[in-house]
Amino acid sequence: MSADTGAHVGARYEDRYFTVPDGLRLHYRDYPGSADRPPLLCLPGLTRNSRDFAALAERYSPQFRVLALEFRGRADSDHDPQPMRYNPLTYAGDVIELLGQLEIPQAIFIGTSLGGLVTMTVAATAPQRIAASILNDIGPELTNAGIDRIRSYVGKDVRFKSWEEAADRIANNVGRVPASYGQADWVRMARRVCREEDGEIRFDYDMAIVVPFEAAPAPTVDMWPLFAALAQKPLLVVRGELSDLLSADAAAKMQAAAPQAQFAIVPRVGHAPELDEPEAVAAIDAFLEGLSA
């Protein structure tokens, strides 16, 4: 474990780093919390980072310790010189390495989009590491429409002259859903997704994460056995009502395959819920309370 840590002024977390076996140095936020229960381990979407979980982490810390990881190639984590390693199996190995270095036997996984695919992968490779899990708008069966939309913008190194310009691009990338968002909301999202560099604003990830997409345009792994492995533990699935990635039909199949799991729908939201919506908060609160009952 790297000793390179730093308290973030005005925030309730520390920036920490750890080194994985292939030599990359990865970043995570560490919010303090009880050592008497498994921590919450937050895993972000494809182009996202630990900033997405700030509100959630501050809501549940210090009742829980909260770890928000940035996958390799995102934000303050090192970029991978071998882009084909940008895949869920590699990310799952990084997650397991983090838990091992921190001597955490189990965590409650919260996976948004790609983070949920990584959670399912961990369920298949190291199920003992998962105490329970929350999948945010992701499952073992995804729609082509959602995949095509994501592929249309991932890996394009666009530069912006203002946060408002970046906000407009991000809003268009997600179909301007939720419709209730105003310009200030999209700007806040842009500040989570982008960074300033050399007087410009750009997306805060390695554009090479698109390389595996280009090499394998369609998913080739049957994720249903991984979902079945995950469903052996307490599970909550959160779905955006207007999601174009996790369809209502796919969610119904998940519910049939895992009748003991809990399911929640966030109305008027697409892919993916921010997890600060009242319906999401109520579902997560009830789920976490049930774990300690």
N, C-alpha and C positions, 0 to 999 in steps of 0.2 A: 504493500500500500504506500503510495507516495505521501510524503509528509507535506506536500504542497497544498495548503488549505488557506482560505481567507474568508473572513467575515464580510458580508456585503453590507455596506453602510445603509442603515435605515431599514434593513430587511431582517426577516426572522430565520434566515438560513445561512449556511456556509457553502462557498464554492469549494468543491473537492475534486481531486483527480486520482485516477488509478491507471496502472499500466497493464495491458493485456499481453498474453504470451507472444503475440507477433510484434510487440514493441510499440504499439500505438498508445497514446495517452488520452484517456477519455474523461470527460467532465460530467459531474452530476451535482445537483443541489441537495443539500442535506438539511432538512428541517428537524429540529429536536423533538423528541417525544418519548413516551413510555417505553421502557425496555421489557415490560411485562407482557407484551403482546407483539405479534409479528408486525413489522413496519409495512406501510403502503409503498409499493414500488411502482412508479408511474413511468410508462413507456409511450413515447409520442408517435405521431403519424409520420408518413414518409418524408416530408419536407420540413417537419416541425422540430421543436426543441423543448427544453425544460421550462421555458417561459409559459408554455401553454397551461401548465399545472399550478401556476402561482396561486390563483384563487382557491383551488381545491386544497393545496397544501396548507395554506394559512387557515382554512376552515377546520382541518382535522389535526393540525399540530397545535399544542403538544399532546393531545389525547393519543395520537399516533406519531411515531417517527415517520417522516415522509422522505423518500428518496426519489428524485426526478432525474432520470438518466438522459443524456444526449448520446444517441447512437453515433458510431464513428462516421465522420464526414458531415456532422451537423454542428453548427454554432461553435462552441469552444472545444469540441472534441477534434482530435487529429483527423485529417483526411487520409484515406487509405490509398497507397500507391498502386494497389491492385484492385481496380474497381469491381471485378467479379466477386469480390468478397462482400460487396454490399448486398447481402441477402439475409433472410430470416434465420438461417442456420448459424451464420456467423454472429449475428446480433444476439441470438440465444446463448451462444458460447460466452459472449462478453457479459451478459447478464449474470450467468452462472459464476463467472470469474469474479464479478463485483461482490456477489453474495458470499463467495468463498473468502475473499480478502477481508471482508467486514465481519466474518464469522457469524453470519446470519443464516440459521438453518432453513427458515421459511419466511416467505413474504406474502402479502396480499397484493396480487398483481392488478394494476389498472392499465389496460392497454387500449389506446385509441388507434383505430385503423391498423397501420403496420404494427404498432405496438401490441395489438391483439393477436396478429399472426405470430409474432414472436412469443407471446404468452402461450399460444397453442403449441408452438414448437418446443418450448420448455416443458410443457405437460407431457410431451412424447419422449423427451430426452432425459429429463431430470424431474419427474413428477413430485419427488419428495421436497422440492424447493417451493412448491406452491401450497399455501395454506388455504387460499380462496382466490377468486379472480372476478374482475369486472371487465367485460368486453364492451368497448364503446364503438358502436356502429360498424361492427366487423363480424365475420363469421366464416364458415368453411366453404360457402358458396357466394360468389360475387357476380354482379351484373356486368356485362360487357360495356354498357353505357357508362357506368361509373369508372371502369378501368380506362376506357377510351378518353373520357374527360380528363382524368388525371394525367394520362400519357400526353395529352395535348399541350401541357404547360411544364411538366417536370423536365429539368435539365436545360432550360432555355435561360441563358445568363443575361437577362434583361437588366438594364440600369435605369434608375429613376432620378429625376431632378428634385422631387419633393415627396414628402410622406403622403400627400394627397394623391399624387400620381401613382404611387405604389399601392395605395388603398384601392384606387379604381381598378387596377389590374387584378388584385386579389379578389375583389368583389366579383369581377367578371369570371375569374377562374372557377368560382364556386357557384356561378349562376345567380349571384346576388340573393342567396338564401342564407339566413332568414330575411324575409322581406321587411321585417320590422327594423332592421339595422339602418341607422343613419350614417352620414359621413364620419362622424366622430367614432362610431363603433368600428368602421372599417379601418380607420387610421390606427386605432388601438390594436387591431389585429395585425396590421402592417408592422407595427413596432415590435410585435412578438416574432414575426416571421422573417423580418429583414434586418439588415445592419447597415451602418454608414461606413463607407470606405472611400478614401481619396476624393471626398467631396461629392460622392454619389451614394445612392441607396441601392442595395442589391439583396437578393435572397440569401439567407444565412445558411447555406449548405453547399456541399461540393456538387457541382453540376454532373460529375461522373456517376452519381447514384443512378442515373438513367441507363447506364451501360447494360446492366443485367436485364432491364426491360427490353432493350433493343435486341439483345441476344436471344431472349425467350419471350416473344410477344404475348403468348397465352400461358396461364398457369398450367404447370404439368404435374403438380403434386396433388393427390387426393387429400384434402384437409379434413374430411369427415372423421377419419380415425383419430386425428389429433384433437378435434373437438370432443370426441367421445372420451378421450383420456382426460381432457380438462374438466369435463362434466362429472368426473368422479369426485371432485371437490366442490364445495359451495361455489355457486356461479350466479352472477347477475349479468344480463345482457341488456344494454341500453341501445335503443335505435332511434334515429331521427325519423320522424313521420314522413318526411319528404326525401329521405336518403335515396340517391341514385346508385349506391354501391351495395348496400344490404337491403334487398327487396323485402316486402312484406311476406311474399311466398317463402323466401329463404328463411326468414325469421320464424315462420310457422313450422317449417321443417326442423329447425333447431329446437323449437319448443316440444315437438313430438319426439325428437331424439333424446331430449333431456328434460323430461316432465318435472323433475325435482328442482330445476333451475328457476330463477326469478327473471322476469322480463318487464321492461319499462319502455314506454314510447314517449318521446319528447315532441309535442305537437309543433307544427309549423317550422320545423328545423330540418335541414338536410344533413349532408355528410360533412363534418360529424358534430354532434352536440358538444358544446363547450364544457358541459358538466356543472355549470353554475345555474342552469335553468331550474325553476322550482320543482318540476317533475323529476329531473335528474337528481337534485339534492335530496328530495324525499325518498327516492328509491335507494340511493346510496346510503343515506342515514339508516334506513330500516334494515338494509343488508348488513351493514357493519354492526349494528346493534344486535342483530340476530346471531352473529358470530360469537359474541361474548355472552350470549344468554345461557 
